[in-house]
Amino acid sequence: MGLVIPLDERGRDDGIDALSALVQSDLERVNQLILSRTGSDVQMIPEVANHLISSGGKRLRPLLTLASAKLVGYSGEGHIRLAAAVEFMHTATLLHDDVVDASEMRRGKLAARMLWGNEASVLVGDFLLGQAFKMMVEVGSLSCLDILSTAATVIAEGEVMQLVAAKNIATTEDEYLAVIRGKTAALFAAACEVGPALVGSSKAEQAACRSYGANLGIAFQLVDDALDYGGREAKLGKKVGDDLREGKITLPVIFAVRRGTNGEREFWKRTLEAGEIDDDSLETAIDLLQRHGAIDETFARARHYGAIARDALALFPDGQAKSAMLDAVSFVTSRAH
């Protein structure tokens, strides 16, 4: 039986709603572009791509691209293609991740790999990455191409780092933060930096937006870590305890291992390293995490990085874009889905 963490339900979606309202017309154009760029004469490609793209994701990363462009007063068209490229990069990583993790569910639906197989999921992910880079080239900004192509490299490095850390309970907090800076925060950072790069903002403004995105991305992943052991399955869109079943070492586990007894560490070795999981393992894991305050501490860490993201925007004058981006931090750190 999973523990449900009581999060504040009030205004949980306010941050994302404010962000969506701010760039509504631009987001509609991004969605149209996304649909048009999934087209292919190879029938399986749009089927697999649209299965995930149309499955209810909040488009948080492209929303941040559009909002950051508005924050710096960009008035061109390039941010539409860049936002779509960011979403394609994100979708490609999800398709690849589900294969690597052998995941069965994604956003409350069967993962694409369960319907079309691992090979199709990987290859359609590659197709989306190709389309993403094609759109970057069409924008004609070498700076934006550099930012997003660098992010693609860092994301891949982060995923490999996670493979190395998997099933190793000796993983440290610093090592794990290095993983999520790569696999999650890098795309958030790039999504927020390309808007200022398009308009030719100062290095200070670009760095501020990059810092906002990176720290927001870390907070986002840490909340995911906590919710995997304490969230509502219907809200998560995946099974509670997937990280345990997949042998993933996440921050709540790192806290529990560090603070636990030798006997408790044996439990983590048995389940995460050896993969010996029975019907009671998840409940035992949640009990240990609760006993050592690991879930609460992970939420606290997420709020810490959220505060850094907020501070990064202090450079910019007050306005609708800044306000919506600040509200998005509250959404990320208080979400229950």
N, C-alpha and C positions, 0 to 999 in steps of 0.2 A: 504494500500500500504506500503510495507516494505522499510525501508531506507537501502541503500547499503553503507557500510563503504569503502572508497577508500583505500585499502591496496596496498602496493608496490608489483606489479606483477613480478618484475625482480628477477629471481633466487629463486622464491618461493619454488620450489622443489629441489633446489641444495642440501640442507642439507640432505634430505632423500635419494636422489640419491647417494650422496657420501657415506652414511652409507650403502646403499644396495650394492654398488660396492665393498666396503671394505670386505663384508662377503658374497659375492654372492654365492660361492660354498656351504658354510655352510647353507645359507638360503634355497637353493634348497633341501638340505638334510632334513632341518626342515619341509619344505612343504610336502615332501614325507612321513615323519613320521606322520605329522598331518593327511594326507589322510588315511594312514594305520590304525591309531588309532581311526578313526571315524567309522571303520567297525564294524558291528554287525549283528547277525542273526535276530535281530528285525528291520525290514525294515525302520520303521519310524525314527529310531535314525540317521542313516547316511543322510537321506533326510533332516531332520531338521538341523542337525549340518552343513552339507555342504552348505545349503541355506545361512547361515550367514558367514561361514568360507571362502567360495569362492566368496563373494559378493564385493570384491574390497578393503578390508581393507589394510592399508599400512604395517601391521605387525610391527609397530613401537616398541612395547614392546619386542618382540623376537629379533628384530634387535639390540636393546640396550643390550640384554643379550649376543648376539654374539660379539658385538663390545667391551663390557667391558671385556669379556674373552680375546679378542685379545689385549686389552690395557695392560693387566698384563702378557701377554706372555703365556697364557694357550695353551697347545698343545694336550690335550686329546680329548675324544669323549663326555664327559658328558654334555658339553654346548649345544649340539644338542637336547638332551632330555629335558634339563631344559628350553630351548627356546620354545620348543613345549608345555611344561607344562604351561609356562607363557601365551602363546596364548590361550590355552584351558581355563585357569582361566579367562582370559579377555572375551572370548566368552561366557562362562557360566554366567558371571555377566551381559553381554548384554542381554542374553535371559531372565534372571530373572528381570532385570531392565525394559524391555519392558512390562512385565506382571504387575509389580508394578505400572508403569507409564501409563498403558493402551495406549502405543504408537502404532501408525499405520504404521510408516515408520522406516526403519533402512538402512542406506547407500543407499538411493535412491530406495529401494525395499520395498515391503510389509514386515512388521515385521513377524517373524515366527509365533507369536501368532495369527496373522490374517489368516494364512493359515492352521495351525494345532491345534490351540487352546491354551489356557493358560496352561492347565495341561501338554500337551506335551512339551511346551517350558520349563517349570520348570523342568520336569523330564529329558529331554535331557541335560539341563544345569547341573543337578546333575551327569549325566553319564560322561560329559566332566570333571567335577571336580574329579571324581573318576579316570579317565584315567590320569589326570594331576598328582595326588598323586602317582599313580602306576609308572609313569615315574620318579618321584623324587626318589622313593625307589630304582628303578633300577640303578640310578646313584651311590648310595651307600655313599652319603655324608650326615651325620647327620646335619652338619652345614647348607647346602643348604636346606634340608628338614625343618629345624627349621625356616629359613628365609622365605620360601614360605608359610609354614603352618601358621606362625604368620601373614603374609600378608593377608592370606585368612580370618583370624579372624578379623583383623582390617578393611578389606573391608566391611565385614558384619556389623560391628559396625558403620562404616560410613554411610552405607545405612539406618540403623535404625535411626541414628541421623538425616539424611535428612528427613525421615518420620516425626520425631518429629518437625522439623523446618518448614515443609511444611505448607503453608497457614498461617504463622505467620509473619506478617510484622515487628514485634518487634525484629526479629532475628538480631544479631549484626554481624559486619564484623569478629570478632574473632570467634564467634560461627560458621559462615559459613566456615571460613578457617579450622576449626577443622573437619567439614564434608568432605571437599574435600581432606584434608590430609588423611582421611580414605578411602573414596570411590574411589579416583583416584590416589593420589600420592603414596599410599602404594605399589601398584603393580609396578609402575615405579621404586620406590626405590628398591624393591626386585629384579626386573628384572636386575638392574644394579649391585646389590651386589653379586649375586650368582656366577658370573664369578670370581671375586677376591677370594671368599670363596672357590671355587673349587681348585684354585692353591695354597691356603694357604697364601695369601698375608697378609701383616701386618694389624693390626687393623686400622691404620691410612688410608691405601689405601682402605680398605673395607668401612670405614666411609665416605671417600671422594666420592666413587662411590655411596654409599647410599644417600648422600646429593645431589649429582648431579641429581640422578633419582627423588628424592622426590621433589626438587624444579622445575625440568623440568615438573613433573606431575602437580604441582600446576599451573604453567604457562599454560600448556595445557588446563586445566579445565577452567581457567579464560578466555582464548581466546574463548573457546566454549560458555561460558556465554555471552560474548559480541556478538559473531556471531549469537546467537539465536535471537537477536533483530536487528542485522545489517548485516547479511550475505546474500549470494545468495542461494536461496532454492535448486537449482540444484547442487550447490557445497556442501551444508550441508548434503545432503542425508536425510533430514527430513524437516518438515514444519517449516518455520520461525515463531517464536512465540509459539513453543510447550511448552516452560517453563511457559509462561503466562497461557496457556490453562490448564496446569497440576498443576497450583498453586505453582510452585517452587519458592522459595526465593533464588535468585542468587545475586552476587555482584552488578551488575548494578542497580537492584531494591533496594538493601540496600542503595546505594548511593543516589538514587532518593528519597527514603522515608526520609532519614536523612536530606536531603537538601531542601525538598519540603515544601509547605504550608500545613495547616490543610486540606484544600479542596483537595489538591493533594493526601494527605494520605488517604482521604476518598475514592478516586478512587482506590487506591491500595487495601484497605480493601474490597471494593466491588468486584473487579475482582479476586484478589488472595485468599482472605479469604472466601468470600461468593460464589465465582465462577460465579458471574453475568457478563458474557462476551457477548458482542454483536459484530456486524460487525465492529464497529468503535473502539473497545477497543484496538486492537493491534496498530493502528495508533496513538491513544492517548498516549499509553504507550511509544512508540518510541519517540513521541514529548517531553514527560516529561523527558525521559532519555537523549535526546539531550540537552534540556534546562538546565539541571544540570550537563552536561559533564560526565554523568555516564558511557557511553560506552567508551569514550576516557580514562577516569580514570581507567577503568577495563583493557584496553590494557596496560596502563602505569604500573599497578600492575603486569601484566603478564611479562612485560619486566624486572621489578625489580627482580622477582623470576628467570627469565632466566639469569640475571646477576649473581645471587648467584650460579646457576648451573654451569655457566662458571668458576667462581672462584674456585669451588670445585675441578676442574680438574687441578689446578695450581700445585698440588703436583706431577703430572706425567710429564715425559720428553716429549718433542715435538715428534710427529710422526703421521702416517696416522690415527691410531685409535683415538688419541686425537683430531686431526683436524676434523675428521668426526663427532665425538661426539659434538664438539663445533659448527659445522655447523648445527647439528640437533636442537640446541637451536634456531638458527635463523629461521629454518623451522617452529618450533612450535609457535614462537611468531609473525610470519608474515603470517601464512597460512590463506587462505580464504576458507578452506574446512575442 
